[in-house]
Amino acid sequence: MLPWNLPVRTRRPRRTLTALLLAFAAFAAPTAAAAAAPAAEAAATSRGWNDYSCKPSAAHPRPVVLVHGTFGNSVDNWLVLAPYLVNRGYCVFSLDYGQLPGVPFFHGLGPVDKSAGQLGVFVDKVLAATGAPKADLVGHSQGGMMPNYYLKFLGGAAKVNALVGLAPDNHGTTLLGLTRLLPHFPGAEDLLSAATPGLADQIAGSAFMTRLNSVPDTVPGVRYTVIATRYDEVVTPYRTQYLDGPGVRNVLLQDLCAVDLSEHVAIGTVDRIAFHEVENALDPARATPTNCLSVIG
C-alpha cells in the first residue's frame, strides 16, 4: 500500500501504473491456478508434452514449441492446446521466459528482446533433442509476437518453419486506450518500464515496438499465421495483430465461426475452434475446414 503522506503528484502516477498492471493481469493471466503448475507439469510430461525422448514422425516432422503470453507460464497457458496437439501426434514442448526475480509462476514480464534470446536457447535445446532441423512455433499474445524478434534479429529464421500467433501484439497495443493516459502522469512510464519492462515494451510506439517494426513484418522462408478475435480487449485495435508480407495468412476467428465469442485469454487457452486452425497452420497439406463444429473435433 502506498504511504498516504506521499505528495499527490507522486501518488497519481503510481495509481495509474497500478491500474495498468491490474488491467494487464486481469486480461492476460491464464485462467488455471498457478499453484497447480507443478502437478500439471508432471502430468503433462507423462502424456508426452515436454518429453525430450519424443521423436517427430514422418507425418509431423517438426517439433512444436509453445510460447506463453504475458503473466503466463509453460504449463497453465497450454493445459488444453498442448494435449490437443500431443493427441494428434506432435512432439510438443513449452518454455518459461521473461521471469522477474522473486515473481514465481507469472512470467513474460522481462524485457522482450531478452525473452527472445531465451526462446532461441530453448529452440536449440529442442532441436538437439529431437534431431529435427527446424521447429514450428505457436504463441499466445506476447508469445505470438516475441518470436518475430527472434526470427528477425537473432537468426531464428534458419531454425523455424512456421510461426502461428494467437492474438499476438505484433504492432503493440493501446490496451483499450489506457496506455494513452501514461504521458499525462509524470513518471508513470518510467515506473512501468522499471517494474515490468515486458509490459512497457508491448505498448504501441515503445522503443521495442519501433525496433521490431523498423524492418518488414516477415522474414523469407518462414510461414506466418495470425489468428485474431474481434472481441480482443487486450491487443487493441485487433487488426494491428495482422502481419503483411509473403507467406502470411491472417485469420479472424469470427470469419470461421460467427458465434465464437472468445476474447483475448480464451482464444489462446481454451478455444478448440482456434486450435483447429492452429493445426491447419502446422500441417497445411492436410488442412480441413474450420467452422463452429470444430469445437467437437
Backbone bond lengths (Angstrom), bond angles and torsions (degrees), N, CA, C in turn:
res aa  C-N    CA-C-N  psi(-1)  N-CA   C-N-CA  omega(-1)  CA-C   N-CA-C  phi
1 M - - - 1.463 - - 1.526 108.45 -
2 L 1.331 116.91 141.18 1.441 120.45 -179.12 1.521 110.76 -76.33
3 P 1.329 119.02 139.73 1.459 120.61 175.72 1.523 109.85 -62.53
4 W 1.312 116.98 134.51 1.458 120.16 -176.62 1.523 112.04 -76.44
5 N 1.338 116.57 -9.10 1.454 117.43 178.30 1.524 112.74 -88.55
6 L 1.350 115.94 4.24 1.454 118.40 174.86 1.531 109.64 -68.16
7 P 1.326 118.37 146.29 1.460 120.03 175.87 1.520 110.34 -58.80
8 V 1.330 115.82 149.17 1.470 120.53 -179.42 1.513 111.05 -57.69
9 R 1.333 118.34 -38.86 1.460 120.85 -177.82 1.521 111.82 -66.34
10 T 1.360 117.88 -22.18 1.460 121.40 176.22 1.518 111.12 -84.44
11 R 1.353 116.26 -38.75 1.458 119.31 -177.24 1.511 112.24 -67.81
12 R 1.337 117.75 -35.27 1.464 119.85 -173.65 1.530 112.57 -62.79
13 P 1.361 118.93 -48.31 1.470 117.60 178.10 1.517 112.23 -60.07
14 R 1.345 116.87 -37.38 1.454 118.68 -178.15 1.520 110.81 -69.84
15 R 1.339 116.13 -35.54 1.458 117.65 175.50 1.515 111.07 -64.63
16 T 1.331 116.52 -39.56 1.462 120.10 177.80 1.522 110.74 -63.57
17 L 1.339 116.13 -44.62 1.457 120.14 177.82 1.514 110.66 -60.22
18 T 1.331 116.84 -43.87 1.460 120.43 178.86 1.515 111.02 -60.55
19 A 1.324 116.39 -42.70 1.473 119.71 179.44 1.513 111.59 -62.45
20 L 1.332 116.63 -40.76 1.463 119.96 179.31 1.522 111.46 -65.74
21 L 1.340 116.42 -43.60 1.456 119.92 179.13 1.520 111.02 -62.66
22 L 1.321 116.83 -41.66 1.459 119.76 178.59 1.516 111.02 -64.65
23 A 1.332 116.64 -38.03 1.463 119.47 178.94 1.519 110.85 -64.52
24 F 1.337 116.71 -46.14 1.463 119.93 176.88 1.527 110.48 -59.49
25 A 1.324 116.40 -45.12 1.460 120.22 -177.03 1.520 111.42 -64.56
26 A 1.320 116.75 -43.46 1.462 120.45 -177.53 1.511 111.44 -64.34
27 F 1.337 116.33 -37.59 1.451 119.62 -176.11 1.528 113.37 -87.46
28 A 1.355 117.32 -33.48 1.458 120.25 -167.99 1.505 114.54 -102.73
29 A 1.326 119.44 -17.82 1.458 119.96 -178.34 1.514 110.59 -68.53
30 P 1.340 118.73 138.35 1.449 121.35 177.52 1.518 110.73 -61.63
31 T 1.306 115.94 156.04 1.454 120.76 -174.57 1.520 112.73 -79.22
32 A 1.324 118.81 -22.19 1.470 120.20 -179.02 1.514 110.67 -74.35
33 A 1.317 116.91 151.44 1.466 121.80 179.62 1.517 109.48 -71.82
34 A 1.311 116.63 127.55 1.459 120.40 -177.41 1.510 111.92 -64.76
35 A 1.308 117.42 -28.39 1.458 119.98 -178.35 1.511 112.46 -64.20
36 A 1.341 117.14 -20.09 1.459 120.93 -179.08 1.516 112.10 -87.90
37 A 1.336 117.85 1.63 1.461 120.60 -172.81 1.521 114.20 -59.38
38 P 1.350 121.23 -46.43 1.470 118.84 -177.56 1.525 113.00 -58.86
39 A 1.326 118.41 -45.06 1.462 120.63 179.23 1.515 110.98 -65.26
40 A 1.326 116.17 -40.67 1.462 119.65 179.83 1.521 110.96 -64.22
41 E 1.346 115.99 -38.09 1.464 119.70 179.84 1.524 110.96 -64.15
42 A 1.332 116.89 -41.93 1.461 120.02 178.93 1.516 111.12 -63.35
43 A 1.332 116.07 -42.94 1.464 120.02 178.79 1.516 111.18 -64.63
44 A 1.354 115.82 -39.23 1.451 119.90 -179.71 1.523 111.13 -62.98
45 T 1.329 116.79 -43.49 1.461 120.19 -179.86 1.521 110.85 -61.54
46 S 1.328 116.88 -37.84 1.460 119.33 -178.85 1.524 111.46 -67.62
47 R 1.309 117.42 -20.82 1.460 120.92 177.97 1.527 111.94 -92.43
48 G 1.322 117.96 1.85 1.449 120.51 178.78 1.509 114.73 102.15
49 W 1.311 119.14 -1.41 1.458 123.21 176.69 1.525 107.76 -86.22
50 N 1.324 115.76 126.61 1.466 122.20 -172.25 1.523 111.61 61.33
51 D 1.302 115.83 34.66 1.464 122.82 175.87 1.531 107.39 -97.23
52 Y 1.333 116.13 106.30 1.464 119.46 -173.87 1.526 113.14 -77.60
53 S 1.320 116.81 0.43 1.456 119.54 171.42 1.522 111.68 -90.58
54 C 1.313 118.04 -5.86 1.471 122.67 -179.27 1.528 109.93 -67.39
55 K 1.319 115.76 131.59 1.458 121.72 176.73 1.526 109.02 -115.43
56 P 1.332 117.73 127.51 1.466 120.42 -179.70 1.516 111.49 -58.16
57 S 1.328 115.95 144.02 1.458 122.59 -178.95 1.519 110.24 -90.39
58 A 1.323 115.78 171.86 1.462 119.79 175.99 1.519 110.73 -63.64
59 A 1.335 116.74 -34.87 1.460 120.89 179.56 1.526 111.72 -70.44
60 H 1.338 116.76 -35.57 1.467 121.93 -179.36 1.526 108.48 -130.49
61 P 1.339 116.59 80.21 1.467 120.22 -167.50 1.527 115.60 -78.89
62 R 1.321 117.69 -3.20 1.465 119.38 -178.84 1.526 110.71 -120.94
63 P 1.322 117.52 139.70 1.471 119.74 172.90 1.521 110.11 -69.22
64 V 1.322 115.50 151.81 1.458 121.86 177.89 1.523 108.51 -107.52
65 V 1.312 116.71 125.08 1.456 122.46 177.54 1.528 108.52 -105.93
66 L 1.327 116.10 120.98 1.463 122.42 179.83 1.522 109.65 -94.92
67 V 1.320 116.30 131.20 1.467 122.38 -174.13 1.530 108.14 -119.75
68 H 1.327 116.49 109.62 1.465 121.56 -173.15 1.526 112.28 -68.82
69 G 1.319 115.59 170.59 1.456 121.52 179.52 1.516 112.93 -95.73
70 T 1.324 115.99 -176.34 1.455 122.73 178.04 1.528 110.22 -61.04
71 F 1.312 115.97 137.01 1.462 124.06 -175.92 1.532 112.19 68.28
72 G 1.329 117.93 7.91 1.455 121.09 179.14 1.508 111.83 -95.80
73 N 1.325 115.11 -173.07 1.461 121.41 173.02 1.509 108.80 -154.44
74 S 1.316 116.34 177.69 1.463 121.26 -170.84 1.517 113.62 -70.70
75 V 1.327 118.16 -11.39 1.458 121.43 -179.32 1.520 111.39 -107.88
76 D 1.334 116.23 -59.87 1.464 119.99 -170.07 1.521 113.58 -59.84
77 N 1.336 116.92 -36.18 1.461 119.70 -178.52 1.529 112.25 -66.57
78 W 1.342 116.70 -20.88 1.461 120.03 -167.44 1.529 113.57 -123.40
79 L 1.308 118.17 23.49 1.462 120.61 -177.93 1.518 113.17 -65.39
80 V 1.328 118.11 -19.17 1.468 121.50 177.43 1.525 111.12 -107.12
81 L 1.335 117.60 -48.59 1.465 119.28 -174.89 1.524 112.93 -68.17
82 A 1.340 118.40 -39.53 1.472 119.14 -178.34 1.530 111.70 -60.45
83 P 1.346 119.96 -51.75 1.472 119.03 176.51 1.533 112.75 -62.35
84 Y 1.325 116.47 -33.98 1.474 121.09 177.67 1.523 109.96 -56.78
85 L 1.322 117.75 -44.60 1.460 121.02 -179.26 1.527 112.00 -78.11
86 V 1.330 117.40 -38.08 1.468 120.05 177.17 1.516 110.26 -59.10
87 N 1.309 117.07 -43.86 1.466 121.26 -179.06 1.515 112.74 -65.61
88 R 1.327 116.81 -14.68 1.464 121.34 178.24 1.516 111.61 -103.13
89 G 1.321 116.60 12.20 1.454 120.71 170.17 1.512 116.62 95.50
90 Y 1.329 117.81 10.18 1.467 120.01 179.43 1.527 111.13 -90.00
91 C 1.330 115.76 148.25 1.461 121.49 166.62 1.530 106.50 -84.86
92 V 1.312 116.40 119.30 1.462 121.39 -170.33 1.531 109.98 -120.31
93 F 1.335 115.12 135.14 1.452 121.63 179.82 1.534 109.01 -135.97
94 S 1.313 116.33 153.27 1.463 120.37 176.71 1.511 109.59 -143.75
95 L 1.298 116.27 149.90 1.466 121.77 -176.93 1.520 111.11 -123.90
96 D 1.326 114.78 161.66 1.462 122.63 166.24 1.524 107.81 -102.20
97 Y 1.317 116.35 139.91 1.471 120.13 178.20 1.533 109.00 -147.78
98 G 1.311 115.86 166.82 1.460 121.17 175.01 1.510 113.74 64.46
99 Q 1.344 117.68 34.28 1.461 121.21 180.00 1.532 110.56 -73.05
100 L 1.324 115.52 143.97 1.457 121.40 171.82 1.520 109.28 -108.28
101 P 1.330 118.90 143.99 1.467 121.14 179.70 1.520 111.29 -56.68
102 G 1.329 115.82 131.41 1.454 120.88 176.73 1.507 115.05 78.50
103 V 1.333 118.02 5.08 1.477 121.06 179.46 1.524 107.97 -115.41
104 P 1.330 118.76 98.47 1.469 120.63 179.26 1.523 111.78 -81.99
105 F 1.321 115.97 156.29 1.473 124.18 170.35 1.529 114.00 70.96
106 F 1.327 118.45 -43.04 1.461 121.35 -175.10 1.526 109.18 -96.56
107 H 1.331 115.42 107.44 1.456 120.65 -172.95 1.532 110.91 -118.60
108 G 1.332 115.64 -169.14 1.457 119.99 -175.93 1.513 112.67 74.10
109 L 1.341 117.30 25.16 1.463 121.89 -176.11 1.521 113.21 -108.78
110 G 1.331 116.50 -11.33 1.459 120.49 178.96 1.521 111.45 -80.39
111 P 1.339 117.60 173.85 1.470 120.90 179.56 1.525 110.86 -54.01
112 V 1.324 116.68 134.56 1.461 119.98 -172.35 1.524 111.68 -67.27
113 D 1.323 118.08 -35.23 1.460 118.55 179.02 1.523 111.48 -65.06
114 K 1.333 117.34 -35.68 1.463 120.38 176.07 1.531 110.78 -69.00
115 S 1.330 116.57 -36.84 1.462 120.43 176.69 1.521 110.72 -62.13
116 A 1.332 116.58 -37.62 1.461 120.22 178.03 1.534 110.64 -62.61
117 G 1.314 116.43 -35.29 1.467 119.51 175.08 1.513 111.73 -65.53
118 Q 1.329 117.19 -38.67 1.467 120.55 175.98 1.522 110.55 -62.67
119 L 1.318 116.50 -40.39 1.458 119.89 177.24 1.520 110.71 -60.64
120 G 1.320 117.14 -42.09 1.457 120.46 179.68 1.514 112.47 -60.04
121 V 1.325 116.60 -42.76 1.471 120.66 177.80 1.525 110.04 -62.85
122 F 1.326 116.80 -41.30 1.464 120.67 -178.22 1.526 111.06 -67.96
123 V 1.313 117.82 -41.96 1.469 120.63 177.80 1.521 109.95 -59.88
124 D 1.321 117.53 -43.09 1.465 120.54 177.95 1.528 110.79 -59.42
125 K 1.317 116.74 -40.73 1.469 121.48 179.46 1.530 110.63 -63.69
126 V 1.323 116.68 -43.78 1.467 120.92 -179.25 1.524 110.87 -66.59
127 L 1.327 117.02 -42.54 1.466 119.86 -179.81 1.525 110.67 -65.67
128 A 1.325 117.44 -38.82 1.463 120.61 178.64 1.527 110.83 -64.29
129 A 1.339 116.63 -38.97 1.462 120.47 -177.72 1.515 112.27 -73.36
130 T 1.319 117.22 -37.36 1.474 120.48 -174.74 1.519 113.17 -92.33
131 G 1.326 117.50 -19.41 1.455 120.61 -176.89 1.510 114.04 78.89
132 A 1.328 117.43 5.81 1.465 120.99 -179.80 1.528 110.13 -81.02
133 P 1.339 117.86 146.28 1.467 120.00 179.14 1.519 113.20 -77.92
134 K 1.339 116.65 -25.28 1.462 120.82 -178.98 1.525 109.99 -142.22
135 A 1.324 114.81 158.80 1.464 121.80 176.03 1.524 109.30 -118.64
136 D 1.319 115.79 163.79 1.456 122.54 168.05 1.526 107.75 -108.84
137 L 1.323 116.71 139.68 1.453 122.10 -178.18 1.521 109.94 -111.81
138 V 1.332 116.63 134.55 1.460 122.24 174.46 1.517 106.58 -127.53
139 G 1.329 117.33 121.86 1.451 120.51 -177.19 1.507 113.12 -132.01
140 H 1.322 114.93 152.81 1.469 122.54 178.34 1.518 109.35 -112.89
141 S 1.333 117.18 130.40 1.456 123.02 174.94 1.529 109.72 59.27
142 Q 1.341 118.82 -123.09 1.455 120.00 176.46 1.521 111.23 -53.77
143 G 1.330 116.41 -34.26 1.458 121.11 -179.81 1.513 114.30 -67.39
144 G 1.329 117.05 -16.25 1.456 120.43 173.87 1.507 113.02 -91.92
145 M 1.331 116.18 -20.47 1.458 121.93 179.43 1.527 112.24 -94.27
146 M 1.331 116.97 -47.62 1.467 121.32 -174.91 1.527 113.09 -53.71
147 P 1.359 120.04 -39.77 1.461 118.56 179.16 1.522 114.19 -58.88
148 N 1.341 117.03 -24.22 1.460 117.95 179.63 1.528 111.22 -68.18
149 Y 1.323 117.64 -28.34 1.466 120.03 172.69 1.525 109.90 -65.89
150 Y 1.312 115.78 -42.70 1.466 121.12 175.97 1.524 110.77 -58.80
151 L 1.335 117.44 -42.29 1.460 121.00 -179.65 1.529 111.62 -68.66
152 K 1.328 115.98 -41.14 1.460 120.22 -173.40 1.530 113.64 -78.39
153 F 1.341 116.18 -40.42 1.464 119.42 -166.78 1.525 115.46 -120.10
154 L 1.343 117.44 -11.96 1.466 119.41 -175.64 1.530 112.74 -118.92
155 G 1.311 117.30 16.95 1.457 120.54 175.56 1.510 114.93 78.59
156 G 1.321 117.89 12.70 1.459 120.59 -175.91 1.512 114.91 -68.71
157 A 1.328 117.78 -22.41 1.462 119.89 -175.78 1.525 112.38 -61.09
158 A 1.318 117.37 -27.70 1.461 120.68 179.51 1.526 112.12 -73.06
159 K 1.346 116.79 -13.61 1.464 120.77 -174.84 1.518 112.94 -117.68
160 V 1.333 117.25 4.68 1.463 121.29 -174.74 1.521 110.14 -128.58
161 N 1.328 114.94 131.58 1.456 121.14 177.69 1.525 111.50 -89.73
162 A 1.339 116.89 -42.98 1.460 120.90 -175.80 1.516 110.60 -145.78
163 L 1.327 115.37 147.04 1.460 122.72 173.21 1.522 107.77 -122.88
164 V 1.326 115.52 121.54 1.465 121.42 178.56 1.523 107.39 -114.34
165 G 1.327 116.69 121.51 1.447 121.33 -178.76 1.522 111.68 -111.43
166 L 1.327 116.64 124.39 1.459 122.64 173.27 1.528 107.53 -98.10
167 A 1.334 116.50 110.56 1.469 122.37 -177.49 1.523 112.37 51.92
168 P 1.336 118.50 50.74 1.463 120.40 -178.33 1.527 111.39 -80.02
169 D 1.324 117.25 142.78 1.469 119.80 177.48 1.529 110.02 -92.01
170 N 1.321 114.76 67.33 1.458 120.56 -172.27 1.520 113.90 -64.54
171 H 1.312 117.89 -26.15 1.459 121.18 179.72 1.524 111.34 -123.04
172 G 1.330 116.07 23.03 1.452 120.72 179.67 1.515 111.96 84.83
173 T 1.317 115.78 177.00 1.464 120.84 -178.42 1.518 110.71 -139.49
174 T 1.332 114.85 153.38 1.461 120.84 171.88 1.522 111.17 -98.91
175 L 1.344 117.32 -4.34 1.466 123.03 -178.16 1.532 109.98 48.92
176 L 1.329 114.94 58.02 1.474 122.30 -179.37 1.534 111.84 57.10
177 G 1.322 116.06 30.65 1.451 120.71 177.92 1.512 115.23 90.07
178 L 1.339 118.69 -8.05 1.466 120.38 -176.91 1.523 112.42 -62.70
179 T 1.335 116.76 -35.70 1.465 118.47 -177.06 1.526 111.59 -65.97
180 R 1.328 117.04 -22.29 1.467 119.34 179.87 1.524 112.37 -71.86
181 L 1.321 116.37 -11.94 1.459 119.75 178.28 1.526 112.45 -80.48
182 L 1.328 116.96 -20.25 1.461 120.02 -173.28 1.526 113.88 -56.04
183 P 1.342 120.25 -44.82 1.463 118.77 -178.18 1.525 113.97 -62.06
184 H 1.318 117.04 -18.15 1.468 120.10 -178.97 1.526 112.39 -82.25
185 F 1.339 116.86 -4.31 1.460 121.06 -178.71 1.521 108.62 -124.81
186 P 1.316 117.09 96.96 1.486 120.37 -175.67 1.527 111.79 -53.12
187 G 1.318 114.65 130.88 1.456 120.68 177.63 1.508 115.39 91.02
188 A 1.340 117.98 -14.80 1.462 120.15 -175.57 1.526 111.68 -65.67
189 E 1.338 116.66 -41.32 1.460 119.18 -179.59 1.527 111.30 -64.71
190 D 1.328 116.66 -39.16 1.463 119.87 178.79 1.526 110.95 -65.63
191 L 1.326 116.33 -39.70 1.463 120.06 178.66 1.523 110.94 -64.26
192 L 1.329 116.70 -42.46 1.463 120.77 179.56 1.522 110.44 -62.92
193 S 1.328 116.79 -44.20 1.465 120.94 -179.18 1.520 111.82 -64.55
194 A 1.323 116.53 -37.73 1.456 120.05 -178.39 1.517 111.98 -74.21
195 A 1.331 117.10 -40.29 1.464 120.66 -175.38 1.515 112.39 -79.49
196 T 1.321 117.28 -43.58 1.467 121.34 -176.31 1.532 108.97 -142.29
197 P 1.323 117.18 77.81 1.471 119.47 -176.18 1.520 113.33 -59.22
198 G 1.333 117.49 -28.42 1.455 119.47 178.93 1.515 113.05 -64.23
199 L 1.336 116.83 -31.01 1.458 120.32 175.38 1.524 110.61 -73.85
200 A 1.320 116.31 -46.20 1.459 120.08 -178.96 1.527 111.25 -59.86
201 D 1.322 117.07 -37.82 1.466 120.82 -179.44 1.528 112.32 -62.72
202 Q 1.319 117.24 -26.00 1.462 120.47 -174.68 1.524 114.09 -88.88
203 I 1.315 117.15 -2.72 1.457 120.30 177.96 1.524 109.55 -72.97
204 A 1.316 116.76 133.50 1.461 120.85 177.78 1.525 110.03 -54.76
205 G 1.339 116.12 129.55 1.453 121.20 -179.87 1.511 114.83 90.06
206 S 1.348 117.97 -0.97 1.464 120.11 178.37 1.522 110.64 -65.88
207 A 1.329 116.07 163.90 1.466 119.78 178.35 1.525 110.75 -59.70
208 F 1.348 116.55 -38.85 1.460 119.01 179.34 1.526 110.60 -63.94
209 M 1.335 117.15 -47.43 1.466 120.26 -178.82 1.524 111.21 -63.81
210 T 1.312 116.40 -36.44 1.468 119.76 177.10 1.522 110.20 -62.01
211 R 1.321 116.82 -42.80 1.474 121.44 177.88 1.526 110.74 -65.39
212 L 1.338 117.26 -47.34 1.462 121.45 -177.73 1.514 111.26 -58.30
213 N 1.317 116.41 -39.89 1.462 120.68 -174.21 1.519 113.23 -101.30
214 S 1.333 115.80 17.99 1.462 120.13 176.10 1.524 111.86 -79.53
215 V 1.310 116.15 -10.93 1.462 123.08 177.36 1.518 107.64 -124.32
216 P 1.333 118.94 168.54 1.468 120.15 -179.28 1.522 112.90 -54.62
217 D 1.329 115.74 154.98 1.459 121.77 -176.40 1.516 113.57 -59.49
218 T 1.328 116.92 -32.15 1.461 120.27 -170.92 1.520 111.72 -121.37
219 V 1.330 113.46 161.94 1.461 122.08 177.00 1.528 107.79 -115.95
220 P 1.323 118.89 133.66 1.465 120.17 -179.25 1.520 112.25 -55.87
221 G 1.331 115.02 141.76 1.448 120.89 176.28 1.513 115.03 94.51
222 V 1.329 118.18 -9.71 1.457 122.27 -179.97 1.529 109.05 -110.66
223 R 1.335 116.56 135.77 1.467 121.32 173.90 1.526 109.30 -90.91
224 Y 1.308 116.55 135.98 1.461 121.70 -176.98 1.532 110.38 -120.62
225 T 1.319 115.61 135.37 1.459 121.49 171.91 1.523 108.17 -130.90
226 V 1.317 116.37 130.08 1.463 122.52 174.42 1.522 107.70 -115.53
227 I 1.327 116.52 125.52 1.458 122.06 177.99 1.522 107.18 -115.40
228 A 1.329 116.71 113.91 1.460 122.50 -174.36 1.529 110.14 -119.25
229 T 1.326 115.24 161.90 1.454 121.51 172.77 1.519 109.49 -125.29
230 R 1.312 116.60 139.18 1.457 120.44 -179.47 1.536 111.26 -68.60
231 Y 1.333 117.33 -13.99 1.457 121.17 -179.03 1.530 112.67 -96.11
232 D 1.327 116.24 15.90 1.465 120.35 179.04 1.523 109.99 -65.43
233 E 1.325 116.91 125.01 1.453 121.61 -179.56 1.525 112.08 -107.25
234 V 1.338 117.03 0.47 1.454 121.26 -178.46 1.519 111.11 -108.63
235 V 1.319 118.03 -53.30 1.460 121.30 177.63 1.521 107.41 -93.08
236 T 1.308 114.82 97.27 1.459 121.06 -174.01 1.530 110.38 -127.20
237 P 1.362 116.11 146.82 1.462 128.16 -13.05 1.536 110.43 -62.31
238 Y 1.325 117.30 149.67 1.463 119.29 -171.68 1.520 112.51 -64.76
239 R 1.328 118.05 -27.41 1.467 119.55 -178.47 1.530 112.12 -69.10
240 T 1.332 118.07 -15.24 1.460 119.27 176.38 1.520 111.72 -70.41
241 Q 1.316 117.12 -9.44 1.464 120.60 176.24 1.523 111.76 -71.71
242 Y 1.325 116.71 -25.77 1.459 120.66 -172.99 1.526 111.55 -67.86
243 L 1.319 114.72 148.51 1.454 122.16 175.22 1.514 109.58 -107.12
244 D 1.316 115.25 159.46 1.460 121.18 179.67 1.522 107.95 -128.38
245 G 1.324 115.72 128.40 1.455 118.75 177.19 1.513 112.01 150.34
246 P 1.333 116.85 175.05 1.465 120.84 178.84 1.531 110.61 -62.61
247 G 1.321 115.48 144.71 1.455 119.90 175.36 1.504 114.57 74.61
248 V 1.355 117.95 19.07 1.463 121.81 -178.95 1.525 110.53 -106.73
249 R 1.340 115.48 137.07 1.460 121.08 169.78 1.520 107.52 -126.83
250 N 1.319 116.56 114.99 1.453 122.54 176.65 1.518 108.81 -98.85
251 V 1.324 116.45 126.28 1.461 121.94 -174.03 1.526 109.06 -124.22
252 L 1.327 116.64 130.08 1.462 121.13 171.51 1.520 107.53 -99.15
253 L 1.316 116.55 123.82 1.458 121.71 -174.90 1.530 111.81 -54.74
254 Q 1.321 117.70 -38.36 1.459 120.76 -177.42 1.529 112.85 -72.63
255 D 1.338 117.86 -15.49 1.462 119.99 171.49 1.525 111.09 -74.10
256 L 1.328 116.51 -21.83 1.455 121.63 178.19 1.528 111.06 -88.67
257 C 1.332 115.55 -37.07 1.469 121.79 179.69 1.526 107.11 -149.43
258 A 1.320 116.14 103.40 1.467 121.23 -171.97 1.524 113.04 -61.43
259 V 1.334 117.55 -25.07 1.461 120.28 -176.02 1.529 112.50 -95.90
260 D 1.326 117.13 6.39 1.463 120.29 176.53 1.527 108.38 -74.30
261 L 1.327 117.01 118.57 1.460 122.48 -176.52 1.522 113.21 -103.09
262 S 1.305 117.38 14.64 1.464 120.07 -177.65 1.520 111.39 -57.44
263 E 1.350 114.58 138.02 1.462 120.44 175.07 1.529 108.46 -106.23
264 H 1.328 116.97 -156.16 1.451 120.26 -168.59 1.525 113.44 -63.83
265 V 1.316 117.85 -44.71 1.458 120.38 -178.14 1.517 110.83 -72.49
266 A 1.334 117.31 -46.92 1.467 121.49 -173.73 1.519 112.76 -62.50
267 I 1.333 117.83 -37.10 1.466 119.49 -176.24 1.525 111.23 -63.01
268 G 1.330 116.72 -27.84 1.457 119.38 -178.13 1.509 115.24 -100.31
269 T 1.334 117.66 -9.48 1.465 119.29 -173.05 1.522 114.33 -119.52
270 V 1.331 118.88 -30.04 1.470 118.90 -173.41 1.522 115.21 -138.23
271 D 1.314 119.43 -9.11 1.465 121.25 -170.30 1.531 111.44 -82.59
272 R 1.323 116.05 105.30 1.462 120.70 -177.09 1.532 112.57 -73.05
273 I 1.320 117.83 -20.34 1.462 119.89 173.04 1.530 109.07 -66.65
274 A 1.331 115.84 -46.16 1.462 119.73 175.67 1.520 110.92 -62.68
275 F 1.335 116.74 -38.21 1.464 119.98 -178.21 1.524 111.44 -67.67
276 H 1.330 117.27 -33.89 1.465 119.64 175.22 1.524 109.98 -62.10
277 E 1.333 116.44 -38.94 1.460 119.59 178.25 1.524 111.38 -70.44
278 V 1.333 117.15 -31.12 1.468 120.48 172.99 1.524 109.90 -60.44
279 E 1.332 116.36 -46.36 1.470 119.20 179.58 1.525 111.10 -62.50
280 N 1.331 117.17 -39.57 1.465 119.66 175.87 1.519 111.38 -59.18
281 A 1.336 116.41 -39.59 1.463 120.23 -179.79 1.525 111.62 -68.76
282 L 1.330 116.78 -32.93 1.458 120.58 179.09 1.519 112.02 -75.15
283 D 1.323 117.10 -29.78 1.464 121.72 -175.85 1.526 109.70 -137.03
284 P 1.342 117.71 67.26 1.470 120.30 -174.56 1.519 114.00 -61.57
285 A 1.325 118.12 -24.81 1.464 119.82 179.72 1.522 111.74 -67.26
286 R 1.334 117.68 -23.77 1.465 121.49 179.83 1.528 111.46 -114.88
287 A 1.321 116.67 21.80 1.461 120.51 -176.68 1.526 111.14 -64.51
288 T 1.306 115.44 143.14 1.465 123.07 174.82 1.521 108.08 -124.71
289 P 1.349 117.55 155.39 1.466 119.77 -175.94 1.521 112.27 -57.89
290 T 1.323 115.43 136.01 1.460 121.90 174.43 1.508 109.25 -97.80
291 N 1.326 116.68 127.25 1.462 121.84 178.99 1.522 109.02 -150.79
292 C 1.325 116.83 -171.00 1.465 120.09 -176.09 1.514 112.04 -62.25
293 L 1.331 118.40 -26.89 1.465 121.25 179.96 1.518 112.48 -75.39
294 S 1.335 117.42 -11.12 1.461 120.14 179.00 1.530 112.15 -63.22
295 V 1.317 117.01 -17.07 1.460 120.59 -179.82 1.529 111.51 -62.94
296 I 1.335 117.85 -23.68 1.450 120.68 -179.32 1.519 111.92 -103.33
297 G 1.308 116.70 6.84 1.446 120.52 -177.95 1.515 113.55 -78.88
